[in-house]
Amino acid sequence: MIRILSTARTEFRIALRNRWVAIALVLMAVFSLVLSLAGSAPTGGLGVDRLSVTVASLTSLSVYLIPLLALLMSFDAIAGETERGTLSLLLAYPIARWEILVGKLIAHLSILALAVVLGHGLAAAVAIWSDETSLAGLPSLVRLSWSSILLGATFLGAGYALSSLSRRPSGAAGLAIGLWLGLVVLYDLALLSAIVADNGGWFSTEAFPIALLANPADAFRLFNLTASGATAAASGVGGAADAIPLWQSLASVLLWPIAALALAAAAFRKVTP
């Protein structure tokens, strides 16, 4: 535990020096405030409180922003150490590779957690200040917060795996951006195109729900929209939330961080400094 915490403190200081803490906090705070201030328009038509609608908007924000921040913080966690020659020095100490990964995860996940708590806290404060009935939406916001942290852990693990597979930070950065574009942006477009081409056939009824759960970003979105009951505020792929049981999306949200970190540990074991 001492070795893990020492690694975490070192990584946190590096993130402070590289301004990642400030960047994450500012981005989450600004976007959350904007969404909260703009979230009152549809509440009358939907018949829900302002915070619940804000949670639906924050869900979409988290799907794009949390994975991007996680990948940007983790893409050079291993490749950067290898290029600078510090990985061989670090491995010369009596510390296991999994302890290094866990230490890095604690530091980076702490940054994401701080950003999520700050951003969601500001959004809740604005919503409750303008509409006291928004207190009913607090459970949905808490659910969104901890599931956002789990989503961040998933993409941190993916970033560590990509960093372990690449010998240079530049290559790891390209792989990280490609992964973000593929899972967060292009994946849903491909699914929508397949649904249109399938025209209500086997893919739309059988394969489509499985394909959504197989993507951590979509599983996160479906879980929060279904649990909060704000599916009326969703559109596109998120509109499928009513067709997938809550426990299935929850299982995907819980299992993906474990799978990603296991993949990262397996890739890191093959790294030769």
C-alpha positions as CSV (number, residue, x, y, z in Angstrom):
1,M,0.0,0.0,0.0
2,I,2.9,2.4,0.8
3,R,4.3,1.8,-2.7
4,I,1.0,2.3,-4.4
5,L,0.3,5.6,-2.5
6,S,3.8,6.8,-3.2
7,T,3.2,6.2,-7.0
8,A,-0.2,7.9,-6.7
9,R,1.3,11.0,-5.1
10,T,4.0,11.2,-7.7
11,E,1.5,10.9,-10.6
12,F,-0.8,13.5,-9.0
13,R,2.1,16.0,-8.7
14,I,3.0,15.4,-12.3
15,A,-0.7,16.0,-13.3
16,L,-0.6,19.3,-11.3
17,R,2.6,20.4,-13.1
18,N,1.1,19.5,-16.5
19,R,-2.1,21.4,-15.6
20,W,-4.3,18.4,-16.0
21,V,-6.0,19.0,-12.7
22,A,-6.9,22.6,-13.7
23,I,-8.0,21.6,-17.2
24,A,-10.3,18.9,-15.9
25,L,-11.8,21.1,-13.2
26,V,-12.4,24.0,-15.5
27,L,-13.9,22.0,-18.4
28,M,-16.3,20.1,-16.1
29,A,-17.3,23.3,-14.2
30,V,-17.9,25.4,-17.3
31,F,-19.8,22.9,-19.3
32,S,-21.9,21.7,-16.4
33,L,-22.9,25.3,-15.5
34,V,-23.8,26.1,-19.1
35,L,-26.0,22.9,-19.3
36,S,-27.6,23.7,-16.0
37,L,-28.4,27.3,-16.9
38,A,-29.9,26.2,-20.3
39,G,-31.7,23.2,-18.8
40,S,-35.0,24.8,-17.8
41,A,-36.5,25.3,-21.2
42,P,-38.0,21.8,-21.7
43,T,-39.0,21.0,-18.2
44,G,-42.6,22.2,-18.5
45,G,-43.3,20.1,-21.6
46,L,-41.7,17.0,-20.1
47,G,-43.3,17.3,-16.7
48,V,-40.1,16.7,-14.7
49,D,-38.0,18.8,-12.5
50,R,-35.2,20.9,-13.8
51,L,-32.4,18.9,-12.3
52,S,-33.6,15.7,-13.9
53,V,-33.5,17.3,-17.3
54,T,-30.1,18.7,-16.4
55,V,-29.0,15.1,-15.5
56,A,-30.0,14.0,-19.0
57,S,-27.8,16.8,-20.5
58,L,-24.9,16.0,-18.2
59,T,-25.1,12.4,-19.2
60,S,-24.5,13.4,-22.8
61,L,-21.7,15.7,-21.7
62,S,-20.0,13.0,-19.6
63,V,-20.2,10.5,-22.5
64,Y,-18.0,12.8,-24.6
65,L,-15.9,14.6,-22.0
66,I,-15.0,12.0,-19.4
67,P,-13.5,9.4,-21.8
68,L,-11.5,12.2,-23.6
69,L,-10.1,13.5,-20.4
70,A,-9.2,10.0,-19.2
71,L,-7.5,9.1,-22.4
72,L,-5.5,12.3,-22.5
73,M,-4.3,11.8,-19.0
74,S,-3.3,8.1,-19.5
75,F,-2.0,7.8,-23.0
76,D,1.6,8.5,-22.0
77,A,1.5,6.9,-18.6
78,I,3.7,4.0,-19.8
79,A,5.0,5.1,-23.2
80,G,6.2,8.4,-21.7
81,E,8.0,6.6,-18.9
82,T,9.6,4.3,-21.5
83,E,10.7,7.2,-23.8
84,R,12.2,9.2,-20.9
85,G,14.0,6.1,-19.6
86,T,12.3,6.3,-16.2
87,L,10.4,3.1,-16.5
88,S,13.6,1.0,-16.2
89,L,14.6,2.9,-13.1
90,L,11.1,2.5,-11.6
91,L,11.1,-1.2,-12.2
92,A,14.5,-1.6,-10.6
93,Y,12.8,-0.8,-7.3
94,P,11.0,-3.5,-5.3
95,I,7.6,-2.6,-6.8
96,A,5.3,-4.8,-8.8
97,R,3.9,-3.7,-12.1
98,W,0.3,-4.0,-11.0
99,E,1.2,-1.7,-8.1
100,I,2.5,0.9,-10.5
101,L,-0.8,0.7,-12.5
102,V,-2.9,1.0,-9.4
103,G,-1.0,4.0,-8.2
104,K,-1.4,5.7,-11.5
105,L,-5.1,4.8,-11.5
106,I,-5.7,6.3,-8.1
107,A,-4.0,9.6,-9.1
108,H,-5.8,10.0,-12.4
109,L,-9.2,8.8,-11.1
110,S,-8.9,11.2,-8.2
111,I,-8.5,14.1,-10.7
112,L,-11.6,12.9,-12.6
113,A,-13.6,12.4,-9.4
114,L,-12.7,16.0,-8.3
115,A,-13.8,17.3,-11.7
116,V,-17.1,15.3,-11.7
117,V,-18.0,16.4,-8.1
118,L,-17.2,20.0,-8.9
119,G,-19.1,20.1,-12.2
120,H,-22.1,18.2,-11.0
121,G,-22.2,20.1,-7.7
122,L,-22.3,23.4,-9.5
123,A,-25.1,22.2,-11.8
124,A,-27.1,20.9,-8.8
125,A,-26.7,24.2,-6.9
126,V,-27.9,26.2,-9.9
127,A,-30.9,23.9,-10.5
128,I,-32.0,23.8,-6.9
129,W,-31.5,27.6,-6.5
130,S,-33.9,28.3,-9.4
131,D,-36.3,25.4,-8.7
132,E,-36.7,23.9,-5.3
133,T,-38.5,20.8,-6.7
134,S,-35.1,19.9,-8.2
135,L,-34.3,18.2,-4.9
136,A,-36.2,15.2,-6.3
137,G,-33.5,14.8,-9.0
138,L,-30.6,14.5,-6.5
139,P,-30.5,10.7,-6.5
140,S,-30.2,10.7,-10.3
141,L,-27.3,13.2,-10.1
142,V,-25.5,11.0,-7.5
143,R,-26.0,8.0,-9.7
144,L,-24.6,9.9,-12.7
145,S,-21.6,11.0,-10.6
146,W,-20.4,7.6,-9.5
147,S,-21.1,6.0,-12.9
148,S,-19.1,8.8,-14.5
149,I,-16.2,7.9,-12.3
150,L,-16.5,4.3,-13.4
151,L,-16.6,5.4,-17.0
152,G,-13.5,7.3,-16.4
153,A,-11.8,4.2,-14.9
154,T,-12.8,2.2,-18.0
155,F,-11.0,4.7,-20.4
156,L,-8.1,5.1,-18.0
157,G,-7.5,1.4,-18.2
158,A,-7.9,1.5,-22.0
159,G,-5.4,4.4,-22.1
160,Y,-2.9,2.4,-20.0
161,A,-3.2,-0.5,-22.4
162,L,-2.7,1.6,-25.5
163,S,0.3,3.3,-23.8
164,S,1.8,-0.1,-23.0
165,L,1.3,-1.3,-26.6
166,S,3.0,1.8,-28.1
167,R,6.7,2.6,-27.7
168,R,6.3,6.4,-28.1
169,P,3.8,8.9,-26.6
170,S,3.0,10.2,-30.1
171,G,1.8,6.8,-31.2
172,A,-0.1,6.3,-28.0
173,A,-1.8,9.7,-28.5
174,G,-2.9,8.7,-32.0
175,L,-4.3,5.4,-30.7
176,A,-6.1,7.1,-27.9
177,I,-7.8,9.7,-30.1
178,G,-8.7,6.9,-32.5
179,L,-10.3,4.9,-29.7
180,W,-12.3,7.9,-28.5
181,L,-13.5,8.7,-32.0
182,G,-14.4,5.0,-32.6
183,L,-16.2,4.3,-29.4
184,V,-17.8,7.7,-28.6
185,V,-18.5,9.2,-32.0
186,L,-18.4,6.7,-34.9
187,Y,-19.8,3.7,-33.1
188,D,-23.3,5.2,-32.7
189,L,-23.3,6.4,-36.2
190,A,-22.5,2.9,-37.4
191,L,-25.3,1.4,-35.3
192,L,-27.8,4.0,-36.7
193,S,-26.7,3.2,-40.2
194,A,-27.1,-0.5,-39.6
195,I,-30.6,0.0,-38.2
196,V,-31.7,2.0,-41.2
197,A,-30.2,-0.6,-43.6
198,D,-31.8,-3.5,-41.5
199,N,-35.3,-2.0,-41.7
200,G,-36.6,-3.7,-38.6
201,G,-35.0,-7.0,-39.2
202,W,-32.8,-9.3,-37.0
203,F,-30.1,-6.6,-36.2
204,S,-32.7,-4.1,-34.9
205,T,-34.4,-6.6,-32.6
206,E,-31.7,-8.9,-31.5
207,A,-28.2,-7.6,-32.1
208,F,-28.8,-3.9,-31.5
209,P,-29.3,-4.1,-27.7
210,I,-26.2,-6.3,-27.3
211,A,-24.2,-3.9,-29.5
212,L,-25.2,-1.0,-27.2
213,L,-24.2,-2.9,-24.0
214,A,-20.8,-3.9,-25.6
215,N,-19.8,-0.2,-25.8
216,P,-19.0,1.3,-22.3
217,A,-20.1,4.8,-23.4
218,D,-23.5,3.6,-24.6
219,A,-24.0,1.4,-21.6
220,F,-23.3,4.4,-19.4
221,R,-25.7,6.5,-21.2
222,L,-28.5,3.9,-21.2
223,F,-28.0,3.1,-17.5
224,N,-28.4,6.8,-16.4
225,L,-31.2,7.6,-18.8
226,T,-33.2,4.5,-17.7
227,A,-32.5,4.9,-14.0
228,S,-33.4,8.6,-14.0
229,G,-36.6,8.2,-16.0
230,A,-35.4,11.0,-18.3
231,T,-35.6,9.0,-21.5
232,A,-38.1,11.6,-22.8
233,A,-35.2,14.1,-23.0
234,A,-33.0,11.7,-24.9
235,S,-32.7,11.2,-28.7
236,G,-30.9,9.0,-31.1
237,V,-29.4,5.8,-29.7
238,G,-30.2,7.0,-26.2
239,G,-33.8,6.6,-27.1
240,A,-33.4,2.8,-26.9
241,A,-33.0,3.0,-23.1
242,D,-36.6,1.9,-22.5
243,A,-36.0,-1.4,-24.4
244,I,-33.0,-2.6,-22.4
245,P,-33.5,-3.7,-18.7
246,L,-31.7,-1.6,-16.2
247,W,-29.7,-4.5,-14.7
248,Q,-28.1,-5.2,-18.0
249,S,-26.8,-1.7,-18.5
250,L,-25.7,-1.6,-14.8
251,A,-23.8,-4.9,-15.3
252,S,-22.0,-3.4,-18.3
253,V,-21.1,-0.3,-16.4
254,L,-19.7,-2.3,-13.5
255,L,-17.8,-4.9,-15.6
256,W,-16.1,-2.6,-18.1
257,P,-13.7,-1.0,-15.7
258,I,-12.5,-4.4,-14.5
259,A,-12.1,-5.6,-18.0
260,A,-10.2,-2.5,-19.1
261,L,-7.8,-2.6,-16.1
262,A,-7.2,-6.4,-16.7
263,L,-6.3,-5.6,-20.3
264,A,-4.0,-2.8,-19.2
265,A,-2.2,-5.1,-16.7
266,A,-1.8,-7.8,-19.4
267,A,-0.3,-5.3,-21.8
268,F,2.0,-3.8,-19.2
269,R,3.4,-7.2,-18.4
270,K,4.8,-7.4,-21.9
271,V,6.5,-4.0,-21.8
272,T,10.3,-4.2,-21.8
273,P,12.0,-1.0,-20.6
